[in-house]
């Protein structure tokens, strides 16, 4: 059977900011039975930044959903439920990550985090807007980030900015005042700030061991579903050679493979150091988290 050519939006997808904690909490609750039932042998090492991975998946999701009819038609044995549940898995992994952060000393860090986050958001947004005017970053994405208000939006905006800059760094390096350290720090502060806000409002979440386990399980579900979806996209878009643009590797920039290697497994361990423990957060185990401390 000839591989089909499916029309797609040629605009490169941009990362988007994660959902507010209440929506993420609802997604987590909806797949909690899957999280709890997941076999331990399906867990994988977390060697990437979860907030950035979630931002990437949510950003490319509209393009993936546009390919759903073609996947159903041409790949009848493919489990399309992985795509259908991808948003829930991404938001659940985000919420589980926040819960893991809340097991540390997040509450005491709230005031200094707020001050640092506000200044960093404004600096990076100004740089992003300058880059967008020159066509180096997506203007609509930057405008959506600018529209955010309040502490929760500030936190989510920093995650989105970190993913946006990080995903385009090879194109913008040397063309912006923003530094790689600032981009990395934005990705750290955003989740820490949300966790601290949640602890202030609801108290601490589950203990570190339980939180780490839930975080590991939620991430494994996300990684597996996205990996399976990338395999389908790689088949459908093989002739066009744009599969890795439509569904980029979660490991891009960390040894991920490009081009037609989009069919390779995102869930496979990468030769990188394990994710560093977040500042003012929790111990740095292999992953996990459950519903509670993030602001609902």
N, C-alpha and C positions, 0 to 999 in steps of 0.2 A: 504494500500500500504506500502510495506517495505521501510524504510528509506534508501536511497542510500548511498554507501560508495564511496566518490570521492577522487581519489589520489590527494595529495597536497604536496608541497615542505615542508619537515620536518624542514628546517632551520627557526629558530625563526626570524620573521621580525624585522628590526631595524628602529628606526625613521630616517627620512631623512630631510635635510634642505629645507626650503621653496624656491619657485622659486624667481628669481630676480623680482624686482617691475614691470618692463614692462610687463612680462608675467602674473603676478598677476593682473595688471591693466586690461589687455585684458580679463581675466577670469571674473573680476568684471563687466566690461562693458557688457559681453555676457549674464550675468544673472541679470542685473540691472532691467529689466521689472519684473522678479520674486520678486526681493527684494522690489520694490516699490508696488507690488500688494499684498504682504503678509499681511494676516489679523492680526491685532494687538493681537487677542486672541491666536495666534500661537507663540508669542514671549515668551522666557524663560529667567530666570535669568542666567547671566553669572557668574558661580561660579568655573570656571576652567581657567587655563592659555591658552589663545587662540593660541599663537605661538606654545606651546608644543602640543596642540591638533592637530593643522594643521600638525606639523611634524610627529606625530603618524599616522594620517590618510594617509598621503602621503607615509609613510614607509610601511604600510600594503596593500596599494592599489594593487600592482602587484598580491599578493596572492588572494585578493578578485576578481580581474578580471579573474583569473584562474578558479574560481568557477562559473563564469557567465553562461557557457553552462549548468551546472547542475541546476542552479537556474531556468533558462528558461525551462528546460525539466521537472523538478519535482515540481516546484512551479509556475504553470501557471498563478495564480491570483496575484502573487507578482509583484509589480511595479519595474521592473528592471531598469527603467529610473533613480531611485535614485542612483543606482550603477554607471550607465553610466555618471551621472553628478557629481559624488562625487569629482573628482579632481577639477572641476570648482568651486564647492561650497567651497572646502578647500582653494583654492587660493584666491577666492573672500573674504572669511572671513579674511584671512591674510592681504589682501590689505585694507579692511575696518578697520581693527585694526590699520594699519599704519596711515591711514587717521585720525583716532580718536586721535592717539598720536600727530599728527602734529598740532592739535588745541591748544596745550599748548606751553610752552616755549622751544620747542625742538631745535630751531636754536641756541640759546645762549649756549646750552649744548654741541655743536658739538665737540669743541676742547678737553675738558676734557674727553668726551665719547670715542673719538678716542684713546686717550692715554690709558685709562683704558681697552678698548676693546682689543687692540692689546696685552697687557700684559696678560690679562685673557685668551684670545684664546690660546696663546703660552703655558701657564702653563697647561691648561686643555688638550690641544692636547698632550703634553708630557706625562701627566698622562694616557690619553686614549691609547696612543701607547704602554705604558708599560703594561696596562691591556690587550690590544689586543694580545700582545706577549704571555701572559699566558692563552689566550683563554677565558677571562672573558668579553670581548667586541668584537663586530664584526669587524674584521680587515679590510674588504673591506669598510665598512662605515667610519671607522676612516681614511683610506687612501684617500677616496673621500673628506672628510673634509679638510685634509692637503693640497689637491691640489688647494684649493681656493686662489685667489689673489685679492687684492684691498679692498676698504672700504666696498663695498656691500657684497662681499663674507665674509669678517670678521664678519659682522653683522649676516648674515645667518648661518655662521659656529657656532656662539655662541648659536643660537637657537637650532641647531642640537645637539651640545655638551650637552646643558642643558637637552634636551629630552633623549639623549642616556644615560647619567649618571643617570638621574632621573628614567628612566624606568628599570634600572638594579641595583638601589642602594642597594636593599636587598642582592644582590650577591657580591657587591664590597665594601660595607662599611667595614672599617678597613683594606682594602687591597690597599688603594690608599692615596696619600697625599692630593688629592682634598677634599674639604669640602662641606657640604650641602649648606652652605652660598654662596660659589663660584658657585655652580651649579645653585642655584636660581638666583644669580646676572647675570649670563650669559644669562639666559632666559629673564631678564629684559632689559639688555643693548642692545641686538641684535635689537629688534624692535625700541627702542628709537634712536639708531644710524641711522637706516634706515629712520625714520621719520625726524631726524635732517638733514640728507643728502638731503631728498626731499624738505624740507623747504628752504634750501640753494639754491637748483637748480630751484625750481618752485614757491617759496613763499608758504604762508600758504594755507591749504585746506579749506574745508567748516567749518562753525561755529560749536562750540561744540555740540549744540543740534541736528543739522542735521547729524553730524558725528556719534554721539552716536546712533541715530535712525538707520542709515545704518548699523552700526556695529552690533546692536542687531538683525536686520533682516537677515544679512548675516550669523551670527552665528546660528540663528534658522534654516535656510535652511540646513546648514552643519550638525547640530546635528540631525535633523529629518532624513535626507538621510542616515546618518551613522547608526542611530538607526534601521531603517528599514532594512538596509543591514545586520546588526548584527543578526536580527531576522531570516533572511533567512539562514545565516551561522549556527546559533544555531540548526536549523532544520536539515540541511544537515549533520552536523558533530556531531549530538547528540550521536551516538553510539561510536564515536572515542573520545569524551570528550575533543577535542582540539579547540573548537570554540573560546574560550577566548584568545587563543594564536594567532589564525588567525585574529581575529577582537577584540582586547582588548578594554575594556571600556575606554572612554575618562576620566572617573572619577577614574581610577586606581590610588591608592595611596591617594585618597581623598574620601574614603568611597565607592569606586566602588566595584561591586560584581564580583567574579571570577567564574571559572569552568562553570558548566552548567547554571548558572544564566546569561549567556551571552544573553539570550532571554529577560532579563529585560530592561527597557527603559533607555537609556543614557540621554534622554532629560528630565527625571524627576528631580525635584529640589533635591539637595543633602544637608545634614545637615552641611554645611560648611559656613564660613564667605564669603561674596561676594568678588569678585576679588579686590585686593588692587589697588589703583590708582598708575600708574607707576611714577617713579621719573622723574621730569622735563617733565611731560607729560600734561595730561588734567584733568578736573574734573573726578570723578569716578562714572559716572552714570551707568545705567544698560546695556549699550553697544551701538555700531553703527559706521559707517564711509562711506565715499564716495570717488570717484576718484579725485585725484588732487595732493596733496603735495608730495607723495612718488616719488622718482626718476624714471622716465619712460624711 
